[in-house]
Structure formats: C-alpha cells, structure tokens
Amino acid sequence: MAGVVRRTGWPQGVNQPTSNNTNAKAQTNGPSTTSAYNLNRTIHLYPLSNYTFGTKDPLYERDPSVPARFQRMRDEFEKIGMRRSVEGVLLVHEHGLPHVLLLQLGTTFFKLPGGELNPGEDEIDGLKRLMTETLGRQDGVAQEWVVEDTIGNWWRPNFEPPQYPYVPPHITKPKEHKKLFLVQLQEKALFAVPKNYKLVAAPLFELYDNAQGYGPIISSLPQALCRFNFVYL
C-alpha cells in the first residue's frame, strides 16, 4: 500500500497542539435555524491515520506540455467556449491541525484532485466523476463523495497561466472558470493514488502566504477555509 507524505512543519522542541477541538461549533442567536446553519458551518475532520492509500495505474495529463495545453484551450474555445474546471478540497487532521490532501507530481508541482468538465456536464456530477478517476478505489466498490460547499471561483482571462479570484474588468470572455468545492470525507475510506503522483498532507499553516511553493490557488485555501468551524474527531 502506498503511504501519504506528512508535511507537519513543526520545529524540534516545540510542543504540538493536542487534538482537542479548539474550533468548536460557535453558538448563535440568529433569527432562524437556516441562517444559523449558513453562518456557522461545522466541518468534521478525521485523522489522517483513518485512511488507507493504495496505488493504481499512472494518470497522465491530456497535454504533453504547457504550450500544447493552451493550444488545445484555444481550439476548444472556438468550438465550445469557456473551459469549466472543478477541483475538490479534501481535509484531514494531524496533531489537531487541518491538513489538505494534495497530489504532488515531481518535486515542485502540487495540484488538487479534479479537472475539466465535459460540455454540458453538471459541475457536481463532474467533480464526483473526476474524483473517482483520480483517487477512486480499484476493487469495484463505489467511492462516496459528499460535496459540502463552494469555497472558491477562479478565472483565467487569457490563454496564459495566470488565474484570478475575480474577472478583470477589461475581460468580457474569460477562457476558463475553475470552481473549488469542499468535499466532506467519510470517517474511514480507501483511496488509490496514481503511481506517478504522491499524495501529500499539507497543513494550512504551510500553505498560508506560500504562493511560491504551492501557487496562488492552493496558497489561498487557508483564507477560503477560515469561515468554517472545524471539529476534530
């Protein structure tokens, strides 16, 4: 079985926090149950050790190079318009701290599980399909993906790498819309990781303000996730 890389980042001699829930569900005196739920979202996080990670055949990118990727985007834009992409954010905890599961390719490239939607495909159904293709188990047992909430929208204004959490005012036809979803993991699960990737559990404090190491989207996850109340189980 494949292991998962733990990126704790704790210096020697520093006491690690306990797994007690320090972000317990906040109390509210809101006007209704519905509004209280929306304003005080609680997400359950389970220990990384609850999950088993196997391996499966490599999963290759559709494009052999970055220039080829943008050329395909140009070609498809002329036919079907803006590309739609979805990615899933999977959270676990280690030492009472939330960690994000990332796929690592090589030594410096990290990505969230997900990918491109098919033309006309529903974004939730598409995300579940892509999650299964990326991390789904290989023993015939269907994986259950619970899509909990939207946590981000990113836009690519041109056929170039930069993406932004807004549409620039001078852009009338963005080339890609990427949507990030929080996926609630079950208490225990088996995942199969493509052999050409490593699965990395990265703590939020390592991602924070670290666009150089993880890129602007992944490094923004601590801010996007801070509106949730985490309960460590």
FENRACOR-V384075 format. One record per residue. OMEGA is omega in whole degrees, -180 to 180 (* if undefined). Layout:
# FENRACOR-V384075
omega
OMEGA
OMEGA
This chain:
# FENRACOR-V384075
omega
180
176
176
-178
179
-180
-173
178
-177
177
178
178
179
-180
177
179
178
-178
176
-178
179
178
-178
-177
-177
175
-179
174
-178
-174
-178
179
-178
-179
178
179
-179
-177
-176
-178
178
179
179
176
179
-178
176
-178
178
-171
179
-175
174
179
174
-177
180
177
-174
175
-179
-175
-177
-178
177
177
179
179
-178
175
176
178
177
-178
-178
180
179
-176
-172
178
-173
175
175
-180
177
177
-179
176
-179
-176
171
173
174
180
179
179
179
177
177
176
-179
172
180
177
-175
-176
-172
-175
179
179
172
177
-179
-180
-175
173
173
178
179
-177
175
-173
179
177
179
178
179
177
-178
177
179
178
-175
-173
-177
-180
-173
-176
178
178
-178
178
178
179
-180
-179
-169
-172
171
180
178
173
-180
-174
175
-175
-176
178
-176
-177
-173
175
-175
178
179
175
178
-172
-178
-178
178
-179
177
-177
178
172
180
-178
-179
-179
171
180
-180
178
172
-177
177
-179
174
178
175
-175
176
-173
-179
177
165
175
-175
173
-175
179
-177
-177
178
179
-172
176
-176
179
180
-178
-172
-177
-173
-176
-179
-179
178
-177
178
178
-179
-175
-173
178
-180
172
-178
175
-177
-176
*
